[in-house]
Amino acid sequence: MMKTLCIAAAAALAVVSPVAAQQAGDWTVGLGLANVNPKSDNGTLAGGTVPVSIGDNTRPSVTVEYFIRDNIGVELLGALPFKHSIKSNGAEIGTVKHLPPVVSLQYHFDATPQLKPFVGVGVNFTGFYDAESRGDLAGNDLRVKNSWGLAAHLGADYWINDRSAVRADVRWIDIDADVTLNGADIGQVEVDPVVAGVSYVMKF
C-alpha cells in the first residue's frame, strides 16, 4: 500500500512540476504569424490636404532569443515582407512593402509551472521599399523613407514541455516615415502599429 501511495505521489509531482526557467545560455526560436495593424489616424500629406489611412497585413514571423542571464533575453523579430495599402478618403493611392526587424531586451516571469509571461523594450528599424502610386497618384514616383523607433513588447509562453511552448504576444512600434512624391517631400505618415502574434517556440 505504501509503495502504491509513493508511486502515485511521484506521478502527481511529475505532472505539476514546473518547467525550468530560461537559463543563461539558452536559445529559443519561435515560428508563427504576425499581424501589423497601423493606428487608425496616420496623418496627412501635401500640406494637410491628403488624409492618409494605412491598411493592416499578416505574414509569417520568426523570433530568435538568447538568454544573457536567467530569465533575461535579447530577442530579434523578423518576418516575411509586409505589404500595406495606402488610402485617402477611402480610395487607394498607393501600396508599400516593408520589413520591421525589432531587437528587444526581455524579462520572463515564472508565474505558474507552465505559464511564463514576459515584457520587453527595444529598437525597431523599418525598411520601406517597392512603393507604388495608384489611383489619383498613378504614374508618380512615390517613396516612403526608412524609420527608426522604439518598441514595447508584452506576451506569454505556455510551455507544453521543457522544450516547446505556445506563445501569444503583442507589440507597439513607433514608426514615423517621411514620404516623397517625384522627389519632393510631401509630409510624414505615422504608422505606429500594434503587432499581434501567435507562434510555436522551441528551446535549445
ZADO-1210 file (C-alpha; in nm, 4 decimals, padded with zeros to 6 digits):
<atoms>
<atom x="00.0000" y="00.0000" z="00.0000" code="MET" pos="1"/>
<atom x="00.2770" y="00.2421" z="00.0966" code="MET" pos="2"/>
<atom x="00.4615" y="00.1661" z="-00.2253" code="LYS" pos="3"/>
<atom x="00.1464" y="00.2369" z="-00.4270" code="THR" pos="4"/>
<atom x="00.0976" y="00.5721" z="-00.2475" code="LEU" pos="5"/>
<atom x="00.4608" y="00.6716" z="-00.3116" code="CYS" pos="6"/>
<atom x="00.4273" y="00.5924" z="-00.6819" code="ILE" pos="7"/>
<atom x="00.1042" y="00.7927" z="-00.7037" code="ALA" pos="8"/>
<atom x="00.2607" y="01.0882" z="-00.5221" code="ALA" pos="9"/>
<atom x="00.5634" y="01.0833" z="-00.7507" code="ALA" pos="10"/>
<atom x="00.3380" y="01.0761" z="-01.0568" code="ALA" pos="11"/>
<atom x="00.1365" y="01.3722" z="-00.9274" code="ALA" pos="12"/>
<atom x="00.4528" y="01.5715" z="-00.8621" code="LEU" pos="13"/>
<atom x="00.5766" y="01.4943" z="-01.2124" code="ALA" pos="14"/>
<atom x="00.2530" y="01.6318" z="-01.3586" code="VAL" pos="15"/>
<atom x="00.2697" y="01.9629" z="-01.1690" code="VAL" pos="16"/>
<atom x="00.6476" y="02.0057" z="-01.1687" code="SER" pos="17"/>
<atom x="00.7437" y="02.3448" z="-01.3113" code="PRO" pos="18"/>
<atom x="00.9047" y="02.3862" z="-01.6463" code="VAL" pos="19"/>
<atom x="01.2605" y="02.5016" z="-01.5924" code="ALA" pos="20"/>
<atom x="01.3077" y="02.8751" z="-01.6243" code="ALA" pos="21"/>
<atom x="01.5039" y="03.0008" z="-01.9213" code="GLN" pos="22"/>
<atom x="01.8634" y="02.9935" z="-01.8115" code="GLN" pos="23"/>
<atom x="02.1685" y="03.1902" z="-01.9210" code="ALA" pos="24"/>
<atom x="02.2965" y="03.0429" z="-02.2463" code="GLY" pos="25"/>
<atom x="01.9570" y="02.9108" z="-02.3655" code="ASP" pos="26"/>
<atom x="01.8306" y="02.9855" z="-02.7153" code="TRP" pos="27"/>
<atom x="01.4669" y="02.9933" z="-02.8286" code="THR" pos="28"/>
<atom x="01.3283" y="03.0067" z="-03.1809" code="VAL" pos="29"/>
<atom x="00.9648" y="03.0965" z="-03.2474" code="GLY" pos="30"/>
<atom x="00.7775" y="03.0368" z="-03.5737" code="LEU" pos="31"/>
<atom x="00.4353" y="03.1903" z="-03.6231" code="GLY" pos="32"/>
<atom x="00.2171" y="03.4623" z="-03.7716" code="LEU" pos="33"/>
<atom x="00.2191" y="03.8367" z="-03.7040" code="ALA" pos="34"/>
<atom x="-00.0470" y="04.0937" z="-03.7898" code="ASN" pos="35"/>
<atom x="00.0767" y="04.4525" z="-03.8336" code="VAL" pos="36"/>
<atom x="-00.2192" y="04.6826" z="-03.7661" code="ASN" pos="37"/>
<atom x="-00.1370" y="05.0559" z="-03.8039" code="PRO" pos="38"/>
<atom x="-00.3204" y="05.3051" z="-03.5840" code="LYS" pos="39"/>
<atom x="-00.6424" y="05.4494" z="-03.7266" code="SER" pos="40"/>
<atom x="-00.5209" y="05.8044" z="-03.7994" code="ASP" pos="41"/>
<atom x="-00.1955" y="05.8026" z="-03.9957" code="ASN" pos="42"/>
<atom x="-00.1629" y="06.1766" z="-04.0543" code="GLY" pos="43"/>
<atom x="-00.1965" y="06.3972" z="-04.3605" code="THR" pos="44"/>
<atom x="00.0227" y="06.4700" z="-04.6618" code="LEU" pos="45"/>
<atom x="00.0618" y="06.7594" z="-04.9045" code="ALA" pos="46"/>
<atom x="00.0198" y="07.0359" z="-04.6505" code="GLY" pos="47"/>
<atom x="-00.2699" y="06.8705" z="-04.4693" code="GLY" pos="48"/>
<atom x="-00.4855" y="06.8255" z="-04.7818" code="THR" pos="49"/>
<atom x="-00.4442" y="06.4457" z="-04.8185" code="VAL" pos="50"/>
<atom x="-00.5517" y="06.2401" z="-04.5134" code="PRO" pos="51"/>
<atom x="-00.3823" y="05.9001" z="-04.5048" code="VAL" pos="52"/>
<atom x="-00.5045" y="05.5607" z="-04.3863" code="SER" pos="53"/>
<atom x="-00.2760" y="05.2549" z="-04.3932" code="ILE" pos="54"/>
<atom x="-00.4185" y="04.9025" z="-04.4012" code="GLY" pos="55"/>
<atom x="-00.3087" y="04.6011" z="-04.1971" code="ASP" pos="56"/>
<atom x="-00.1310" y="04.2868" z="-04.3149" code="ASN" pos="57"/>
<atom x="-00.0488" y="03.9401" z="-04.1758" code="THR" pos="58"/>
<atom x="00.2692" y="03.7478" z="-04.2583" code="ARG" pos="59"/>
<atom x="00.4785" y="03.4572" z="-04.1229" code="PRO" pos="60"/>
<atom x="00.7186" y="03.5642" z="-03.8481" code="SER" pos="61"/>
<atom x="01.0261" y="03.4310" z="-03.6718" code="VAL" pos="62"/>
<atom x="01.1874" y="03.5212" z="-03.3400" code="THR" pos="63"/>
<atom x="01.5295" y="03.4244" z="-03.2081" code="VAL" pos="64"/>
<atom x="01.6141" y="03.4905" z="-02.8432" code="GLU" pos="65"/>
<atom x="01.9370" y="03.4379" z="-02.6499" code="TYR" pos="66"/>
<atom x="01.9335" y="03.4439" z="-02.2695" code="PHE" pos="67"/>
<atom x="02.2197" y="03.6523" z="-02.1359" code="ILE" pos="68"/>
<atom x="02.1102" y="03.5784" z="-01.7774" code="ARG" pos="69"/>
<atom x="01.8445" y="03.3585" z="-01.6175" code="ASP" pos="70"/>
<atom x="01.5038" y="03.4873" z="-01.7401" code="ASN" pos="71"/>
<atom x="01.6637" y="03.7808" z="-01.9289" code="ILE" pos="72"/>
<atom x="01.6930" y="03.7503" z="-02.3046" code="GLY" pos="73"/>
<atom x="01.7801" y="03.9505" z="-02.6140" code="VAL" pos="74"/>
<atom x="01.5319" y="03.8835" z="-02.8944" code="GLU" pos="75"/>
<atom x="01.5333" y="03.9524" z="-03.2681" code="LEU" pos="76"/>
<atom x="01.1998" y="03.9660" z="-03.4510" code="LEU" pos="77"/>
<atom x="01.1908" y="03.9027" z="-03.8235" code="GLY" pos="78"/>
<atom x="00.9187" y="03.8290" z="-04.0796" code="ALA" pos="79"/>
<atom x="00.8453" y="03.7920" z="-04.4470" code="LEU" pos="80"/>
<atom x="00.7814" y="04.1313" z="-04.6101" code="PRO" pos="81"/>
<atom x="00.4552" y="04.3035" z="-04.5211" code="PHE" pos="82"/>
<atom x="00.2550" y="04.4849" z="-04.7888" code="LYS" pos="83"/>
<atom x="00.0191" y="04.7695" z="-04.6995" code="HIS" pos="84"/>
<atom x="-00.2449" y="04.9587" z="-04.8920" code="SER" pos="85"/>
<atom x="-00.2292" y="05.3388" z="-04.8589" code="ILE" pos="86"/>
<atom x="-00.5675" y="05.5109" z="-04.8878" code="LYS" pos="87"/>
<atom x="-00.7011" y="05.8660" z="-04.8770" code="SER" pos="88"/>
<atom x="-01.0722" y="05.9279" z="-04.8175" code="ASN" pos="89"/>
<atom x="-01.1384" y="05.5597" z="-04.8888" code="GLY" pos="90"/>
<atom x="-00.9586" y="05.5495" z="-05.2254" code="ALA" pos="91"/>
<atom x="-00.6301" y="05.3653" z="-05.2704" code="GLU" pos="92"/>
<atom x="-00.3458" y="05.5991" z="-05.3662" code="ILE" pos="93"/>
<atom x="-00.0556" y="05.3587" z="-05.3255" code="GLY" pos="94"/>
<atom x="00.0984" y="05.0462" z="-05.1787" code="THR" pos="95"/>
<atom x="00.4260" y="04.9854" z="-04.9983" code="VAL" pos="96"/>
<atom x="00.6229" y="04.6912" z="-04.8634" code="LYS" pos="97"/>
<atom x="00.8348" y="04.6882" z="-04.5501" code="HIS" pos="98"/>
<atom x="01.0482" y="04.4765" z="-04.3203" code="LEU" pos="99"/>
<atom x="01.0289" y="04.5707" z="-03.9489" code="PRO" pos="100"/>
<atom x="01.3046" y="04.3901" z="-03.7536" code="PRO" pos="101"/>
<atom x="01.2993" y="04.4605" z="-03.3790" code="VAL" pos="102"/>
<atom x="01.5720" y="04.3918" z="-03.1215" code="VAL" pos="103"/>
<atom x="01.4355" y="04.3731" z="-02.7654" code="SER" pos="104"/>
<atom x="01.5653" y="04.3168" z="-02.4138" code="LEU" pos="105"/>
<atom x="01.3104" y="04.0975" z="-02.2355" code="GLN" pos="106"/>
<atom x="01.2331" y="03.9703" z="-01.8855" code="TYR" pos="107"/>
<atom x="01.0443" y="03.6421" z="-01.8413" code="HIS" pos="108"/>
<atom x="00.8416" y="03.5784" z="-01.5235" code="PHE" pos="109"/>
<atom x="00.7790" y="03.2414" z="-01.3558" code="ASP" pos="110"/>
<atom x="00.4057" y="03.2967" z="-01.2970" code="ALA" pos="111"/>
<atom x="00.2939" y="02.9313" z="-01.2828" code="THR" pos="112"/>
<atom x="00.4584" y="02.5967" z="-01.3573" code="PRO" pos="113"/>
<atom x="00.3748" y="02.6295" z="-01.7289" code="GLN" pos="114"/>
<atom x="00.2760" y="02.9941" z="-01.7844" code="LEU" pos="115"/>
<atom x="00.5670" y="03.2350" z="-01.8320" code="LYS" pos="116"/>
<atom x="00.4646" y="03.5968" z="-01.9102" code="PRO" pos="117"/>
<atom x="00.7276" y="03.8402" z="-02.0373" code="PHE" pos="118"/>
<atom x="00.7805" y="04.2096" z="-02.1044" code="VAL" pos="119"/>
<atom x="01.0363" y="04.3781" z="-02.3267" code="GLY" pos="120"/>
<atom x="01.1573" y="04.7061" z="-02.4707" code="VAL" pos="121"/>
<atom x="01.3627" y="04.7516" z="-02.7817" code="GLY" pos="122"/>
<atom x="01.4564" y="04.9319" z="-03.1011" code="VAL" pos="123"/>
<atom x="01.2921" y="04.8937" z="-03.4402" code="ASN" pos="124"/>
<atom x="01.4257" y="04.9603" z="-03.7889" code="PHE" pos="125"/>
<atom x="01.1594" y="04.9650" z="-04.0597" code="THR" pos="126"/>
<atom x="01.2853" y="04.9400" z="-04.4142" code="GLY" pos="127"/>
<atom x="01.0259" y="05.0510" z="-04.6709" code="PHE" pos="128"/>
<atom x="01.0589" y="04.9548" z="-05.0384" code="TYR" pos="129"/>
<atom x="00.8619" y="04.8913" z="-05.3591" code="ASP" pos="130"/>
<atom x="00.6286" y="05.1855" z="-05.3007" code="ALA" pos="131"/>
<atom x="00.3839" y="05.2130" z="-05.5905" code="GLU" pos="132"/>
<atom x="00.1480" y="05.5032" z="-05.6619" code="SER" pos="133"/>
<atom x="-00.2100" y="05.4204" z="-05.7605" code="ARG" pos="134"/>
<atom x="-00.5423" y="05.5884" z="-05.8249" code="GLY" pos="135"/>
<atom x="-00.5150" y="05.9670" z="-05.8452" code="ASP" pos="136"/>
<atom x="-00.1371" y="05.9405" z="-05.7924" code="LEU" pos="137"/>
<atom x="-00.0748" y="05.6714" z="-06.0554" code="ALA" pos="138"/>
<atom x="00.2351" y="05.7328" z="-06.2625" code="GLY" pos="139"/>
<atom x="00.4105" y="05.9417" z="-05.9973" code="ASN" pos="140"/>
<atom x="00.7258" y="05.8366" z="-05.8133" code="ASP" pos="141"/>
<atom x="00.6061" y="05.7585" z="-05.4600" code="LEU" pos="142"/>
<atom x="00.8649" y="05.6786" z="-05.1939" code="ARG" pos="143"/>
<atom x="00.8413" y="05.6052" z="-04.8211" code="VAL" pos="144"/>
<atom x="01.1644" y="05.6527" z="-04.6288" code="LYS" pos="145"/>
<atom x="01.3065" y="05.4165" z="-04.3677" code="ASN" pos="146"/>
<atom x="01.2308" y="05.4698" z="-03.9997" code="SER" pos="147"/>
<atom x="01.3918" y="05.4102" z="-03.6591" code="TRP" pos="148"/>
<atom x="01.1832" y="05.3947" z="-03.3413" code="GLY" pos="149"/>
<atom x="01.1247" y="05.2396" z="-03.0013" code="LEU" pos="150"/>
<atom x="00.9198" y="04.9252" z="-02.9433" code="ALA" pos="151"/>
<atom x="00.7389" y="04.7711" z="-02.6449" code="ALA" pos="152"/>
<atom x="00.6577" y="04.4014" z="-02.6114" code="HIS" pos="153"/>
<atom x="00.4164" y="04.2038" z="-02.3906" code="LEU" pos="154"/>
<atom x="00.3278" y="03.8363" z="-02.4094" code="GLY" pos="155"/>
<atom x="00.3204" y="03.4938" z="-02.2503" code="ALA" pos="156"/>
<atom x="00.4528" y="03.1463" z="-02.3231" code="ASP" pos="157"/>
<atom x="00.2576" y="02.8358" z="-02.2244" code="TYR" pos="158"/>
<atom x="00.5126" y="02.5569" z="-02.2002" code="TRP" pos="159"/>
<atom x="00.3914" y="02.2199" z="-02.3254" code="ILE" pos="160"/>
<atom x="00.7115" y="02.0538" z="-02.2068" code="ASN" pos="161"/>
<atom x="01.0701" y="02.1527" z="-02.1276" code="ASP" pos="162"/>
<atom x="01.1481" y="02.2248" z="-02.4932" code="ARG" pos="163"/>
<atom x="00.8376" y="02.3687" z="-02.6581" code="SER" pos="164"/>
<atom x="00.5742" y="02.6341" z="-02.5894" code="ALA" pos="165"/>
<atom x="00.2830" y="02.8181" z="-02.7483" code="VAL" pos="166"/>
<atom x="00.3185" y="03.1969" z="-02.7448" code="ARG" pos="167"/>
<atom x="00.0739" y="03.4870" z="-02.7742" code="ALA" pos="168"/>
<atom x="00.2194" y="03.8369" z="-02.7810" code="ASP" pos="169"/>
<atom x="00.1556" y="04.1977" z="-02.8748" code="VAL" pos="170"/>
<atom x="00.3947" y="04.4794" z="-02.9631" code="ARG" pos="171"/>
<atom x="00.3661" y="04.8516" z="-03.0104" code="TRP" pos="172"/>
<atom x="00.6186" y="05.0012" z="-03.2532" code="ILE" pos="173"/>
<atom x="00.6918" y="05.3700" z="-03.3105" code="ASP" pos="174"/>
<atom x="00.7106" y="05.4095" z="-03.6904" code="ILE" pos="175"/>
<atom x="00.7119" y="05.7607" z="-03.8385" code="ASP" pos="176"/>
<atom x="00.8191" y="05.7762" z="-04.2028" code="ALA" pos="177"/>
<atom x="00.8804" y="06.0666" z="-04.4407" code="ASP" pos="178"/>
<atom x="00.7069" y="06.0470" z="-04.7793" code="VAL" pos="179"/>
<atom x="00.8203" y="06.1951" z="-05.1111" code="THR" pos="180"/>
<atom x="00.6418" y="06.2302" z="-05.4433" code="LEU" pos="181"/>
<atom x="00.8566" y="06.2827" z="-05.7536" code="ASN" pos="182"/>
<atom x="01.1447" y="06.3698" z="-05.5222" code="GLY" pos="183"/>
<atom x="00.9559" y="06.6392" z="-05.3266" code="ALA" pos="184"/>
<atom x="00.8869" y="06.5976" z="-04.9571" code="ASP" pos="185"/>
<atom x="00.5087" y="06.5848" z="-04.9056" code="ILE" pos="186"/>
<atom x="00.4953" y="06.5058" z="-04.5329" code="GLY" pos="187"/>
<atom x="00.5154" y="06.2215" z="-04.2848" code="GLN" pos="188"/>
<atom x="00.2974" y="05.9201" z="-04.2070" code="VAL" pos="189"/>
<atom x="00.2580" y="05.7998" z="-03.8510" code="GLU" pos="190"/>
<atom x="00.2147" y="05.4235" z="-03.8717" code="VAL" pos="191"/>
<atom x="00.2662" y="05.3336" z="-03.5018" code="ASP" pos="192"/>
<atom x="00.1216" y="04.9814" z="-03.5376" code="PRO" pos="193"/>
<atom x="00.0128" y="04.7226" z="-03.2878" code="VAL" pos="194"/>
<atom x="00.1676" y="04.3901" z="-03.3899" code="VAL" pos="195"/>
<atom x="-00.0228" y="04.0857" z="-03.2604" code="ALA" pos="196"/>
<atom x="00.1284" y="03.7405" z="-03.2972" code="GLY" pos="197"/>
<atom x="00.0967" y="03.3713" z="-03.2201" code="VAL" pos="198"/>
<atom x="00.3851" y="03.1288" z="-03.2510" code="SER" pos="199"/>
<atom x="00.5336" y="02.7928" z="-03.1613" code="TYR" pos="200"/>
<atom x="00.8511" y="02.8329" z="-02.9554" code="VAL" pos="201"/>
<atom x="01.1351" y="02.5823" z="-02.9299" code="MET" pos="202"/>
<atom x="01.4120" y="02.5969" z="-02.6691" code="LYS" pos="203"/>
<atom x="01.7661" y="02.4750" z="-02.7383" code="PHE" pos="204"/>
</atoms>
